[in-house]
Amino acid sequence: MSIKAVIAGCGGYLPATVMTNDDLSKLVDTSDEWIRERTGIRERHIAAEDEKTSDLAVKAAEAALAAAGYAPQDIDLIIVATTTPDLTFPSTAAIVQAKLGVAAGAAFDIQAVCTGFIYALSTAEKFIASGQYKRALVIGAETFSRILDWTDRGTCVLFGDGAGAFVLEGMEEAEAGGRGVINSYLRCDGQLVDLLYVDGGVSSTQTTGHVRMQGNKVFREAVNRISEAMEWVAADAGVDIRSVDWVVPHQANERIIRGVVKKLDLEPEQVISTIAGQGNTSAASIPLAYCQAVGDGRIKPGDLVLLEGMGGGLTWGAALLRA
């Protein structure tokens, strides 16, 4: 009998410090009206100086474990999606494993920028479906504020810090009752790397670098490629995309979200949006939005949920699951 990867619990964490658009206007030539009109963002959370990506990840993981009713010792796989690791090596996942006190199993990072959580979720699902691992922590965690150029209003207004996590548990199909990850779709076009990238790296400049983006070109690519991923992942599963209960998008830009909704003839009420209060938290944005909707009662057990994202690479993808 086949094994399904079911979401047993989820959790999120946002740093305490909030940076509003008015705060940003004191650092760079911008305004609350300019930012809200172009992005839908009002504020974002910024990690404290002593908070590392692993710290955010651990807090989200602990919340997810509590929601699932499991202890760290019950986990045998940890995958962290991040663009802002604590160290060049070891992986942030290895550091999270140590901080949680997980004694065994595998731990590694995935780097697909804002699509990272979709990549990580799909990878964990394959491991669980194969029977190799029983329970996985899938975490998206970022301290994106550390790679921003605070003089570049085209990028610094967009991003924030945070972490979100899922506990995935293997269940036999009969026991799962239709719940679990149903399908996923992952893509990358490296020819478009110059649309969104960081201008630093270990082997190139030996520096961290800053985010650089050609915003208008990214916007045009995003609507088309995200729509493509969502249509494929639903059609391949034999699902009418308009029949899904909820769409949980990567929280990149409210205009991109609206563009995808219009292109696919979806209803705005189907979409979970957290961008106004969190900004773009890269790999953390999808699990943070999902967990908020679980917490406030919108996403219920048995609901059909479609996740989507696009990030530097360019990478993009989607995942279909039943909560």
C-alpha positions in Angstrom: 0.0 0.0 0.0 1.3 3.5 -0.9 2.4 5.9 1.8 1.1 9.5 1.9 3.0 12.5 3.4 0.5 14.2 5.6 0.9 17.5 7.3 0.7 16.6 11.0 1.2 20.2 12.2 2.6 23.5 11.2 4.1 26.5 13.0 5.6 29.9 12.3 7.8 32.6 13.9 8.2 36.3 13.2 10.8 38.4 14.9 9.6 41.0 17.4 10.9 44.1 15.6 8.5 45.6 13.1 9.7 48.0 10.4 6.9 50.0 8.9 6.8 51.8 5.6 7.2 55.1 7.5 10.3 53.7 9.1 11.7 52.9 5.7 11.0 56.4 4.4 13.6 57.7 6.9 16.2 55.4 5.3 15.5 55.7 1.6 13.5 57.9 -0.8 10.1 56.2 -0.5 6.7 56.6 1.2 4.0 54.5 2.7 1.7 55.3 -0.3 4.4 54.4 -2.9 5.1 51.0 -1.3 1.5 50.0 -0.6 0.5 51.0 -4.2 3.2 48.9 -5.8 3.5 46.0 -3.5 0.6 45.9 -0.9 3.1 45.8 1.9 2.6 48.0 5.1 5.2 46.5 7.3 7.7 43.7 7.8 9.6 41.9 10.6 13.3 42.3 11.1 15.5 39.8 13.0 17.4 41.1 16.0 21.2 41.4 15.8 21.6 38.2 17.8 19.0 36.2 15.9 20.3 33.9 13.2 18.3 32.0 10.6 18.6 28.8 12.6 17.1 30.6 15.6 14.0 31.5 13.6 13.9 28.0 12.1 14.0 26.4 15.6 11.1 28.5 16.9 9.0 27.7 13.9 9.9 24.0 14.2 9.1 23.9 17.9 5.6 25.4 17.2 5.0 22.9 14.4 6.1 20.0 16.6 3.8 21.2 19.4 0.9 21.4 17.0 1.6 17.9 15.7 2.0 16.5 19.2 5.5 15.2 18.6 8.9 15.6 20.2 12.1 16.3 18.4 13.2 12.7 18.9 10.3 11.6 16.6 11.8 13.4 13.6 14.2 11.6 11.3 14.6 14.1 8.4 15.1 17.9 8.5 15.1 20.0 5.4 15.6 23.8 5.6 14.9 26.0 2.6 16.9 29.1 3.0 18.9 31.7 1.0 20.4 33.2 4.2 22.2 30.3 6.0 24.0 30.9 9.3 27.3 29.7 7.8 28.7 28.7 4.5 28.8 25.2 6.0 27.6 23.2 7.8 24.0 23.4 6.6 21.5 25.4 8.7 19.5 22.2 8.9 22.4 20.6 10.7 22.5 23.5 13.2 18.7 23.2 13.7 19.0 19.5 14.3 21.6 20.1 17.0 19.6 23.0 18.6 16.4 20.9 18.7 18.2 17.8 20.1 17.3 15.5 17.2 19.6 12.6 17.7 19.4 10.8 14.3 18.4 10.9 10.7 19.3 13.3 7.8 19.5 17.0 7.7 20.3 19.3 4.7 19.5 22.6 3.1 17.8 23.5 -0.2 18.5 26.7 -2.0 15.8 27.7 -4.5 15.3 31.2 -3.0 11.6 32.1 -2.8 10.5 28.7 -4.3 12.6 26.9 -1.7 9.8 25.7 0.4 8.0 24.1 -2.6 11.3 22.4 -3.5 11.8 21.2 0.1 8.2 20.0 0.5 8.4 18.0 -2.7 11.8 16.5 -1.7 10.5 15.5 1.8 7.4 14.0 0.3 9.4 11.8 -2.0 11.5 10.5 0.9 8.5 9.8 3.0 6.5 8.1 0.2 9.5 5.8 -0.4 9.4 4.7 3.2 13.0 5.9 3.9 11.9 8.4 6.6 8.8 8.5 8.8 8.5 12.1 9.9 10.1 15.2 8.5 10.5 18.8 9.5 10.2 21.0 6.4 11.3 24.5 7.3 11.5 27.8 5.3 13.6 30.3 7.2 15.2 33.6 6.2 17.0 36.6 7.6 16.7 38.3 4.3 17.3 41.7 5.9 21.0 40.7 6.1 21.4 40.8 2.3 19.5 43.9 1.5 21.0 47.1 0.1 19.1 49.7 2.3 19.8 52.4 -0.3 17.9 50.5 -3.1 14.2 51.3 -2.7 13.4 48.7 -5.5 14.4 45.9 -3.2 14.7 46.9 0.5 11.0 47.8 0.7 10.0 44.2 -0.3 11.6 41.8 2.1 11.3 40.7 5.8 12.5 38.0 8.1 10.7 35.0 9.4 10.3 31.2 9.5 7.6 28.6 8.9 7.6 24.8 9.3 5.6 21.7 8.5 5.8 18.4 10.3 5.2 15.8 7.5 4.2 12.3 8.6 4.1 9.1 6.6 0.7 7.4 6.7 -0.7 4.4 4.7 -3.2 5.7 2.1 -6.2 4.1 3.8 -5.3 5.8 7.1 -4.6 9.1 5.5 -8.1 9.3 4.2 -7.2 11.4 1.2 -5.0 13.8 3.2 -1.4 14.6 2.3 0.7 16.0 -0.5 -0.9 15.0 -3.8 1.4 16.4 -6.5 4.2 18.9 -7.1 5.8 20.7 -10.0 9.3 22.2 -9.9 11.1 24.2 -12.6 14.1 26.4 -13.2 15.4 28.5 -16.1 19.0 29.5 -15.4 19.1 31.7 -18.5 17.1 34.3 -16.4 19.5 34.4 -13.5 20.3 38.1 -14.0 16.7 39.1 -13.3 17.0 38.3 -9.6 20.3 37.5 -7.8 22.8 38.5 -5.1 25.9 40.2 -6.3 28.3 38.3 -4.0 29.3 34.7 -3.2 32.0 32.5 -1.8 33.8 31.7 -5.0 33.1 34.9 -6.9 33.6 37.9 -4.5 34.2 36.2 -1.1 31.5 38.5 0.2 27.8 38.1 1.1 26.6 40.6 -1.5 23.2 42.3 -1.9 19.9 41.5 -3.6 19.6 42.9 -7.2 16.4 42.7 -9.1 15.0 43.8 -12.5 11.5 44.3 -11.0 9.4 44.8 -14.1 10.9 41.8 -15.9 10.4 39.6 -12.8 6.8 40.7 -12.6 6.1 39.7 -16.2 7.8 36.3 -15.8 6.1 35.7 -12.4 2.5 35.8 -13.5 3.0 33.5 -16.5 5.3 31.0 -14.8 3.4 30.7 -11.6 0.1 30.3 -13.5 1.8 27.6 -15.6 2.9 25.7 -12.5 -0.5 25.9 -10.8 -2.4 24.8 -13.9 0.0 21.8 -14.5 0.0 20.5 -10.9 -3.8 20.6 -10.7 -4.4 19.1 -14.2 -1.9 16.3 -13.7 -3.8 15.4 -10.5 -7.1 15.5 -12.3 -8.3 18.5 -10.4 -10.2 21.5 -11.7 -8.1 24.4 -10.4 -11.1 26.5 -9.7 -12.3 23.7 -7.3 -9.5 24.1 -4.8 -10.5 25.5 -1.4 -7.5 27.7 -0.9 -4.5 29.1 -2.8 -1.4 29.8 -0.6 0.9 31.9 -2.7 4.5 33.0 -2.1 4.0 36.5 -0.7 6.1 38.4 -3.2 3.9 41.2 -4.4 0.2 41.8 -4.1 0.1 42.8 -7.8 1.6 39.5 -8.8 -0.9 37.6 -6.7 -3.8 39.5 -8.3 -2.4 38.9 -11.7 -2.3 35.2 -11.2 -5.8 35.1 -9.8 -7.1 37.0 -12.8 -5.2 34.9 -15.3 -6.6 31.6 -13.8 -10.1 32.9 -13.2 -9.9 32.3 -9.5 -11.8 34.1 -6.8 -9.8 36.5 -4.6 -11.6 35.0 -1.5 -9.7 31.7 -2.3 -6.3 33.3 -1.7 -4.4 33.5 1.6 -2.5 36.8 1.7 -0.2 37.9 4.5 2.0 40.2 2.5 0.6 43.4 4.1 2.0 42.6 7.5 5.0 40.4 6.7 6.4 41.5 3.3 8.3 38.9 1.3 9.9 36.5 3.6 11.3 34.4 0.7 11.3 30.6 1.5 9.4 31.3 4.8 6.4 33.0 3.2 4.4 30.0 2.1 4.4 28.1 5.4 3.9 31.3 7.4 0.8 32.1 5.4 -0.5 28.5 5.5 0.0 28.3 9.3 -1.8 31.7 9.8 -4.8 30.4 7.9 -4.8 27.1 9.9 -4.6 29.1 13.1 -7.5 31.4 12.3 -9.7 28.5 11.1 -9.8 29.2 7.4 -7.8 26.1 6.3 -9.5 23.0 7.8 -8.7 19.3 7.7 -9.7 17.9 4.3 -9.5 21.2 2.5 -7.8 21.1 -0.9 -4.9 23.6 -0.9 -2.6 24.8 -3.8 0.8 26.3 -2.9 2.9 28.3 -5.4 6.1 30.2 -5.6 8.7 31.8 -7.8 12.2 33.0 -7.0 15.7 33.7 -8.2 17.2 31.2 -10.6 14.6 31.7 -12.0 12.9 28.9 -10.1 9.2 28.4 -9.8 6.8 25.6 -8.8 3.6 24.5 -7.1 2.3 21.8 -4.8 -1.2 20.4 -4.3 -2.2 18.9 -1.0 -5.2 18.0 1.1 -4.9 19.5 4.6 
